Amino acid sequence: MSHVTSAVRTPLVTGGKTYADVTEDISRQVEGSPTREWTIAFTISVVVLLYGTACVFWTWWEGLGVWGLNKTVGWAWDITNFVWWVGIGHAGTLISAILLLFRQKWRTAVNRAAEAMTIFAVICAATFILMHMGRPWLAYWALPLPNTFGSLWVNFKSPLVWDVFAISTYFTVSLVFWYMGLLPDLATIRDRARSKVSRYIYGAFSLGWNGSAKTWARYEYMSLILAGLSTPLVLSVHTIVSFDFATSVIPGWHTTIFPPYFVAGAIFSGFAMVQNLVLIIRVVFKLEDYITLEHIESMNKVITLTGSIVGVAYLTEFFIAWYSGVEFESYAFINRATGPYWWAYWAMMTCNVITPQLFWSRAIRRSIVWTFTLSVVVNIGMWFERFVIIVTSLHRDYLPSSWAMFHPTLFDISDYIFSFGLFFTLFLLFSKFLPVVNMAEVKTVIKSSSERLPVSVSGVAKGERVANPTFNKDVE
Amino acid sequence: MSDVIGNGKFLVGIYDDDDVVLTAVKDVKKAGVRIHEVYSPFPIHGLDVALGHPRSRLGIAAFLFALSGTTTALLLTAYTEGFDWPMIVGGKDSYSPVIYVPIIFELTVLFCALGMVATFLVSNGLGPTVKPLMYDLRTTDNKFAMAIDLSKNNIGEGDIEQILRKSGAAEVNIKQF
C-alpha cells in the first residue's frame, strides 16, 4: 500500500472529504446554473473583449502607425506584452510537469487552473505577435513554406523563427497535456449528466473513457513522459524568447544571462497570476477545502525563490556591464536606473525584488489579502521588467542623433486591455464548463493528505491520521 | 474499439475502497477466477501488476516519434538551407546543425508528444465517437468495479459471487453487453 501519511505534513484536503464529496464539490459549478459573481465577471470581460477587438481591428486597418512606435523604438508595448503573457503561461507547465516529476502532491489542486491559464496566456501572447506583424493575414510567411517567388525559405538561423517553432510547440504540447488531464474528469461529468445535450457533449470530449486499469496504467505512463517532455520545453521556450534579444548587438540585450533570467522571471510572474486566479476561484466556487492555505503558501515560496533569482539577475547585469569594460553596456544600465525611464526601472525593482521579500514572513505568506496584493504587484513588476529591457535599451542606441522616447497611444493601451478581455473571457468559460480542480488527481492524494480521514483499518480512533486508511460504506 | 467483443455476461463486484479492491484482485485470482478488468475513478498503483497487465510500450512509441521529429528537423534544415537556398546570415555557415538546435529540439518534442498521445488513444480505443462500456456509472465517481466475464470462467456464477463478496465487494451485479 502506498498511502503513508507523515504526521509532520499538513493536510492538503480539509473538511474530511470522501471521494464522493470531491466529485460533488467540484462538479457543482459545472452542473449548476452560472452564479451571480460569474455572470457579472463574464459580462465585464466580454465588454472589455469587444472594445479591445474593435481597437485591434482598427490597429490592423490603419496600420501600426496608430501605436507610439518610432524609428528608434520599433518594439515597445507589443513585444513587452508578448513576453509578459508567455511568461505568465510558464507556471502552468511548471506545476503540471516539473512538480509532477518531483512528486509534489500539492500541485494536484491547482494544476488544472494553472494549465488552463497557460493555454489562454499563450493565446494572448500570440495575438501580440500577430498584431506586431502589422499584416496578420500574411502570418503564414513565418512558417517554413516555399513561397511563390521561388525556393526562398524562412531564415532558420533567426531567433524569430525559433520563436515560431518554440511557441507553437509549447502551445500544442500544453494543450494536449491539459486535454489529456481532463479526460477522466470529463467522463465523470458525462456519467453524472442529466440532460441529453451535456451527456452527448461531455461524452464526445471524454473520448469514451471508462477508467479501466489498463487505460489508467498507460495514462499514467503517458503523463509521465509528457511531463518529461514539457520540463525541458518550458525551459526552452523562454530561453528562445530571450534569444530574440540576446542574439542582437543592442547594449542591454546582448547578454548571456538572459535565458535563465527570463525563465526565472517567467515562473515568477506565472505563479503570481496563478495565485490571483486560484484565490478568486476558491472563494467563488467554494473550494477552500481543496485549495488550502498550504497550497497558497507553497506557491508563495516559489514566488520568493524565483523573485530572489530575478533580483540576483538584475544585480549580475549591472556587475557585468561594469566588469565588461564596455562603455555602451555601462551606459545602458546607468541610463536604465537614472535616465528618462528611471521610474519604470525603479517600479520594476520595487515590485520584483523588494516587495516579494515580504513573503519571508510566514504570516504574510499565509495571508490571503497579502498574497493577492503582492501577486498583483509582482505581475505589474514583471510587465515593467519587459518594458525596461525593451524600451530603455532601444531608446538610446549607438547614435545619439537617433535617440528618442516612446509614448504609448490609446491603441497601445487598448490593445493591451484587449488581451485581458480575451484572457478572462476564456478563463471564465473554462471555469464554468470544465472542472477547475483535477478531481481524479485530488482523489489519489485524499487518503494520504486529508485532514480528517473518515475511518481506519487498524482500529485507530476515527479522525486520526493513519498509515493505511480505508473508506467504508458506513462512513459519514 | 471496446474491451468486450460480442455478447457477454459479466458479474460486477462493486468495491468502496481502492486498497480493498487491490487486495481483492489478488484474492479473487488466488481463488481461480479470471478477472476481465477493474475500473476505478483514479489510478491505483500496483493494480495493473496485480491484474497481470503487460508493461506499457508507450515509451518505445514515444522514442520512435521523437526520432522522427529529429530526423524531420535535420532534413528540413539540411534541404532548405544547405541545398535549396543556401544563405550566409550573420557570418553563420549556411548549414550547421548547431545553429538549428532550437528547431531540432522543438520538432523532436512536438512529434514525440503528438505521436505518443495518438498512440495512447488508438491503443486504448479512445475517440470522440466511442461509446464507452460502463460496468457501473459510479466508477467515474467513487466506486471501484471488478468485472468477471462468465463465459471465460469455469466456476459457477453463484460461487464467483461468493468469492467476490468474500473479497470485500459491497455489491455484486450482473451486467450484460
Contacts between the chains, C-beta under 8 A, distances in Angstrom:
chain1	res1	chain2	res2	distance
A	1	B	19	5.7
A	1	B	22	7.7
A	2	B	45	5.2
A	2	B	46	7.5
A	3	B	19	7.2
A	18	B	142	6.8
A	19	B	41	6.4
A	19	B	141	7.2
A	19	B	142	3.7
A	20	B	141	6.3
A	20	B	142	4.1
A	22	B	142	8.0
A	23	B	41	7.7
A	23	B	141	4.8
A	23	B	142	6.4
A	144	B	76	6.4
A	144	B	80	6.9
A	146	B	84	7.9
A	150	B	85	8.0
A	151	B	84	4.7
A	151	B	85	5.1
A	152	B	85	5.8
A	153	B	80	4.2
A	153	B	81	7.1
A	153	B	84	6.9
A	153	B	85	5.4
A	155	B	87	6.8
A	155	B	89	5.8
A	156	B	77	5.2
A	156	B	80	6.8
A	156	B	81	5.6
A	156	B	99	7.3
A	156	B	100	5.8
A	156	B	103	5.8
A	157	B	81	7.6
A	157	B	87	7.9
A	157	B	89	5.0
A	157	B	90	6.8
A	157	B	92	5.4
A	157	B	99	5.1
A	157	B	100	7.9
A	158	B	89	7.4
A	161	B	103	7.7
A	162	B	102	4.0
A	162	B	103	6.6
A	162	B	106	7.7
A	165	B	102	6.6
A	165	B	103	5.5
A	165	B	106	4.1
A	165	B	107	7.0
A	166	B	102	6.6
A	166	B	106	5.5
A	168	B	110	8.0
A	169	B	106	4.3
A	169	B	107	7.5
A	169	B	109	5.8
A	169	B	110	4.4
A	172	B	110	6.3
A	172	B	113	7.4
A	172	B	114	7.0
A	173	B	109	6.4
A	173	B	110	6.8
A	173	B	113	4.6
A	176	B	113	5.9
A	176	B	114	6.8
A	176	B	117	5.3
A	177	B	113	7.8
A	180	B	117	6.3
A	180	B	120	7.8
A	183	B	126	7.7
A	184	B	41	7.3
A	184	B	42	7.3
A	184	B	140	7.1
A	187	B	132	7.3
A	187	B	140	4.8
A	188	B	41	7.0
A	188	B	140	4.3
A	188	B	141	6.1
A	190	B	140	7.6
A	191	B	134	6.9
A	191	B	137	4.4
A	191	B	138	7.9
A	191	B	140	4.7
A	191	B	141	7.0
A	192	B	141	7.1
A	203	B	131	7.6
A	204	B	128	4.7
A	204	B	129	7.4
A	205	B	128	7.4
A	206	B	132	7.8
A	207	B	121	6.7
A	207	B	126	4.1
A	207	B	127	5.6
A	207	B	128	6.1
A	207	B	130	6.2
A	208	B	125	6.9
A	208	B	126	5.2
A	208	B	127	6.4
A	208	B	130	2.9
A	208	B	131	6.4
A	208	B	132	4.3
A	209	B	126	6.5
A	209	B	132	6.4
A	209	B	140	7.7
A	210	B	3	7.7
A	210	B	39	6.2
A	210	B	132	4.1
A	210	B	133	6.2
A	210	B	134	5.8
A	210	B	139	7.5
A	210	B	140	7.9
A	211	B	39	4.9
A	211	B	40	5.6
A	211	B	41	6.2
A	211	B	139	5.5
A	211	B	140	5.8
A	212	B	3	6.3
A	212	B	37	4.8
A	212	B	38	7.2
A	212	B	39	5.5
A	213	B	37	6.1
A	213	B	38	4.6
A	213	B	39	7.4
A	213	B	40	7.0
A	213	B	44	7.3
A	213	B	47	4.8
A	213	B	48	5.3
A	213	B	51	5.5
A	213	B	53	6.6
A	214	B	3	7.9
A	214	B	37	6.8
A	214	B	48	6.6
A	214	B	51	7.9
A	214	B	53	5.2
A	214	B	124	7.4
A	215	B	124	4.9
A	215	B	126	7.8
A	216	B	40	6.7
A	216	B	42	7.7
A	216	B	43	4.1
A	216	B	44	7.3
A	216	B	47	7.4
A	216	B	48	7.5
A	217	B	43	7.3
A	217	B	47	7.5
A	217	B	48	3.8
A	217	B	53	6.1
A	217	B	56	6.1
A	218	B	56	4.7
A	218	B	58	6.0
A	218	B	120	5.9
A	218	B	123	6.8
A	218	B	124	6.2
A	219	B	43	7.0
A	219	B	120	7.2
A	220	B	43	5.2
A	221	B	56	4.6
A	221	B	58	5.2
A	221	B	59	7.0
A	222	B	58	5.6
A	222	B	116	6.2
A	222	B	117	6.8
A	222	B	120	4.8
A	225	B	58	6.8
A	225	B	59	6.5
A	225	B	62	5.1
A	225	B	112	7.9
A	225	B	116	6.1
A	226	B	113	6.2
A	226	B	116	7.5
A	226	B	117	7.6
A	229	B	109	5.2
A	229	B	112	5.9
A	229	B	113	5.5
A	232	B	105	7.6
A	232	B	109	7.5
A	233	B	109	5.3
A	236	B	102	7.2
A	236	B	105	6.0
A	236	B	106	7.2
A	240	B	102	5.5
A	243	B	102	7.6
A	439	B	41	7.8
A	440	B	41	6.3
A	440	B	42	4.5
A	440	B	43	7.7
A	441	B	42	7.2
A	443	B	41	5.9
A	443	B	42	4.3
A	444	B	42	4.8
A	444	B	43	6.6
A	447	B	18	7.9
A	457	B	19	7.6
A	468	B	19	6.6
A	470	B	17	4.6
A	470	B	19	5.3
A	470	B	20	6.3
A	471	B	16	5.8
A	471	B	17	4.9
A	472	B	16	6.1
A	472	B	17	7.0
A	473	B	16	5.3
A	473	B	170	5.6
